[in-house]
């Protein structure tokens, strides 16, 4: 099965990709950097800043 790398869109063979779903370690690290810089996010309500806020809000 061939898929596209989510970072660079290069087609790769799923079974042979060492860093799947990415084509290389470079693309994997670029994606990780996006999460750490908060350019990526999962949709949903924001959690509280402290554990106490999270407990009282639920």
VMD Tcl script that builds the backbone (N, CA, C; Angstrom):
set m [mol new atoms 174]
animate dup $m
set s [atomselect $m all]
$s set {name element resname resid chain x y z} {
  {N N UNK 1 A 0.848 -1.167 0.000}
  {CA C UNK 1 A 0.000 0.000 0.000}
  {C C UNK 1 A 0.905 1.245 0.000}
  {N N UNK 2 A 0.592 2.195 -0.838}
  {CA C UNK 2 A 1.353 3.442 -0.922}
  {C C UNK 2 A 0.552 4.556 -0.256}
  {N N UNK 3 A 1.240 5.365 0.548}
  {CA C UNK 3 A 0.606 6.495 1.225}
  {C C UNK 3 A 1.467 7.731 1.009}
  {N N UNK 4 A 0.911 8.894 1.329}
  {CA C UNK 4 A 1.672 10.137 1.244}
  {C C UNK 4 A 2.135 10.536 2.639}
  {N N UNK 5 A 3.368 10.965 2.733}
  {CA C UNK 5 A 3.910 11.466 3.989}
  {C C UNK 5 A 3.095 12.699 4.390}
  {N N UNK 6 A 2.600 12.773 5.636}
  {CA C UNK 6 A 1.785 13.913 6.037}
  {C C UNK 6 A 2.546 15.245 6.048}
  {N N UNK 7 A 3.864 15.201 6.087}
  {CA C UNK 7 A 4.655 16.432 6.144}
  {C C UNK 7 A 5.020 16.945 4.756}
  {N N UNK 8 A 5.618 16.083 3.926}
  {CA C UNK 8 A 6.119 16.546 2.621}
  {C C UNK 8 A 5.300 16.039 1.432}
  {N N UNK 9 A 4.338 15.168 1.687}
  {CA C UNK 9 A 3.453 14.606 0.651}
  {C C UNK 9 A 4.155 13.650 -0.313}
  {N N UNK 10 A 5.375 13.232 -0.015}
  {CA C UNK 10 A 6.070 12.250 -0.858}
  {C C UNK 10 A 5.420 10.887 -0.674}
  {N N UNK 11 A 5.228 10.150 -1.759}
  {CA C UNK 11 A 4.629 8.820 -1.672}
  {C C UNK 11 A 5.660 7.829 -1.162}
  {N N UNK 12 A 5.197 6.987 -0.229}
  {CA C UNK 12 A 6.063 5.958 0.332}
  {C C UNK 12 A 5.308 4.644 0.412}
  {N N UNK 13 A 6.040 3.556 0.455}
  {CA C UNK 13 A 5.455 2.237 0.620}
  {C C UNK 13 A 5.277 1.995 2.115}
  {N N UNK 14 A 4.035 1.776 2.569}
  {CA C UNK 14 A 3.726 1.659 3.997}
  {C C UNK 14 A 4.565 0.566 4.673}
  {N N UNK 15 A 4.659 -0.594 4.069}
  {CA C UNK 15 A 5.348 -1.724 4.684}
  {C C UNK 15 A 6.851 -1.482 4.834}
  {N N UNK 16 A 7.430 -0.634 4.002}
  {CA C UNK 16 A 8.874 -0.405 4.023}
  {C C UNK 16 A 9.274 0.865 4.760}
  {N N UNK 17 A 8.300 1.669 5.187}
  {CA C UNK 17 A 8.604 2.956 5.815}
  {C C UNK 17 A 9.018 2.758 7.274}
  {N N UNK 18 A 10.257 3.077 7.588}
  {CA C UNK 18 A 10.768 2.924 8.942}
  {C C UNK 18 A 10.129 3.921 9.902}
  {N N UNK 19 A 9.800 5.128 9.431}
  {CA C UNK 19 A 9.272 6.193 10.287}
  {C C UNK 19 A 7.786 6.446 10.039}
  {N N UNK 20 A 7.066 5.434 9.598}
  {CA C UNK 20 A 5.675 5.644 9.222}
  {C C UNK 20 A 4.859 6.307 10.308}
  {N N UNK 21 A 3.975 7.157 9.941}
  {CA C UNK 21 A 3.489 7.447 8.597}
  {C C UNK 21 A 4.361 8.443 7.841}
  {N N UNK 22 A 5.533 8.778 8.371}
  {CA C UNK 22 A 6.411 9.751 7.712}
  {C C UNK 22 A 7.426 9.031 6.836}
  {N N UNK 23 A 7.968 9.757 5.875}
  {CA C UNK 23 A 8.934 9.157 4.957}
  {C C UNK 23 A 10.339 9.142 5.532}
  {N N UNK 24 A 10.619 9.997 6.509}
  {CA C UNK 24 A 11.961 10.083 7.064}
  {C C UNK 24 A 11.917 10.617 8.486}
  {N N UNK 25 A 13.041 10.506 9.175}
  {CA C UNK 25 A 13.127 11.062 10.522}
  {C C UNK 25 A 12.981 12.577 10.483}
  {N N UNK 26 A 13.489 13.205 9.432}
  {CA C UNK 26 A 13.363 14.663 9.285}
  {C C UNK 26 A 11.898 15.094 9.285}
  {N N UNK 27 A 11.061 14.425 8.492}
  {CA C UNK 27 A 9.634 14.766 8.435}
  {C C UNK 27 A 8.961 14.482 9.772}
  {N N UNK 28 A 9.366 13.425 10.446}
  {CA C UNK 28 A 8.806 13.100 11.764}
  {C C UNK 28 A 9.131 14.208 12.762}
  {N N UNK 29 A 10.375 14.706 12.736}
  {CA C UNK 29 A 10.781 15.764 13.658}
  {C C UNK 29 A 10.123 17.105 13.329}
  {N N UNK 30 A 9.893 17.366 12.050}
  {CA C UNK 30 A 9.177 18.587 11.664}
  {C C UNK 30 A 7.772 18.556 12.244}
  {N N UNK 31 A 7.099 17.406 12.147}
  {CA C UNK 31 A 5.751 17.264 12.699}
  {C C UNK 31 A 5.772 17.408 14.226}
  {N N UNK 32 A 6.732 16.780 14.886}
  {CA C UNK 32 A 6.852 16.900 16.337}
  {C C UNK 32 A 7.051 18.356 16.742}
  {N N UNK 33 A 7.883 19.078 15.995}
  {CA C UNK 33 A 8.090 20.498 16.273}
  {C C UNK 33 A 6.806 21.293 16.157}
  {N N UNK 34 A 5.954 20.941 15.213}
  {CA C UNK 34 A 4.659 21.606 15.067}
  {C C UNK 34 A 3.779 21.409 16.287}
  {N N UNK 35 A 3.786 20.195 16.861}
  {CA C UNK 35 A 3.014 19.944 18.078}
  {C C UNK 35 A 3.594 20.729 19.249}
  {N N UNK 36 A 4.918 20.726 19.378}
  {CA C UNK 36 A 5.548 21.428 20.503}
  {C C UNK 36 A 5.372 22.935 20.421}
  {N N UNK 37 A 5.306 23.473 19.208}
  {CA C UNK 37 A 5.105 24.910 19.026}
  {C C UNK 37 A 3.618 25.276 19.015}
  {N N UNK 38 A 2.764 24.273 19.248}
  {CA C UNK 38 A 1.309 24.441 19.282}
  {C C UNK 38 A 0.716 24.937 17.962}
  {N N UNK 39 A 1.324 24.525 16.842}
  {CA C UNK 39 A 0.739 24.796 15.526}
  {C C UNK 39 A -0.279 23.719 15.170}
  {N N UNK 40 A -0.215 22.573 15.858}
  {CA C UNK 40 A -1.181 21.497 15.692}
  {C C UNK 40 A -2.002 21.405 16.973}
  {N N UNK 41 A -3.252 20.979 16.848}
  {CA C UNK 41 A -4.095 20.811 18.029}
  {C C UNK 41 A -5.199 19.806 17.723}
  {N N UNK 42 A -5.682 19.159 18.747}
  {CA C UNK 42 A -6.817 18.247 18.621}
  {C C UNK 42 A -8.060 19.022 19.031}
  {N N UNK 43 A -9.093 18.959 18.215}
  {CA C UNK 43 A -10.316 19.716 18.478}
  {C C UNK 43 A -10.959 19.271 19.785}
  {N N UNK 44 A -11.510 20.227 20.491}
  {CA C UNK 44 A -12.195 19.943 21.739}
  {C C UNK 44 A -12.076 21.109 22.693}
  {N N UNK 45 A -12.690 20.959 23.849}
  {CA C UNK 45 A -12.628 22.016 24.848}
  {C C UNK 45 A -11.252 22.043 25.498}
  {N N UNK 46 A -10.789 23.233 25.815}
  {CA C UNK 46 A -9.492 23.375 26.465}
  {C C UNK 46 A -9.586 22.876 27.901}
  {N N UNK 47 A -8.534 22.218 28.355}
  {CA C UNK 47 A -8.465 21.758 29.742}
  {C C UNK 47 A -8.028 22.913 30.620}
  {N N UNK 48 A -8.300 22.842 31.912}
  {CA C UNK 48 A -7.862 23.868 32.851}
  {C C UNK 48 A -6.344 23.899 32.953}
  {N N UNK 49 A -5.825 24.971 33.500}
  {CA C UNK 49 A -4.381 25.120 33.613}
  {C C UNK 49 A -3.787 24.315 34.765}
  {N N UNK 50 A -4.556 24.057 35.811}
  {CA C UNK 50 A -4.052 23.324 36.959}
  {C C UNK 50 A -4.903 22.082 37.180}
  {N N UNK 51 A -4.363 21.090 37.876}
  {CA C UNK 51 A -5.160 19.881 38.145}
  {C C UNK 51 A -6.441 20.194 38.908}
  {N N UNK 52 A -6.414 21.178 39.805}
  {CA C UNK 52 A -7.616 21.524 40.566}
  {C C UNK 52 A -8.715 22.052 39.642}
  {N N UNK 53 A -8.326 22.874 38.669}
  {CA C UNK 53 A -9.320 23.406 37.724}
  {C C UNK 53 A -9.931 22.283 36.899}
  {N N UNK 54 A -9.115 21.319 36.502}
  {CA C UNK 54 A -9.631 20.222 35.702}
  {C C UNK 54 A -10.618 19.377 36.496}
  {N N UNK 55 A -10.377 19.189 37.763}
  {CA C UNK 55 A -11.268 18.378 38.601}
  {C C UNK 55 A -12.601 19.101 38.825}
  {N N UNK 56 A -12.570 20.385 39.117}
  {CA C UNK 56 A -13.800 21.106 39.426}
  {C C UNK 56 A -14.648 21.399 38.198}
  {N N UNK 57 A -14.041 21.384 37.009}
  {CA C UNK 57 A -14.801 21.705 35.796}
  {C C UNK 57 A -15.596 20.509 35.293}
  {N N UNK 58 A -15.266 19.305 35.692}
  {CA C UNK 58 A -15.958 18.125 35.172}
  {C C UNK 58 A -17.141 17.750 35.974}
}
mol reanalyze $m
mol bondsrecalc $m
mol representation Tube
mol addrep $m
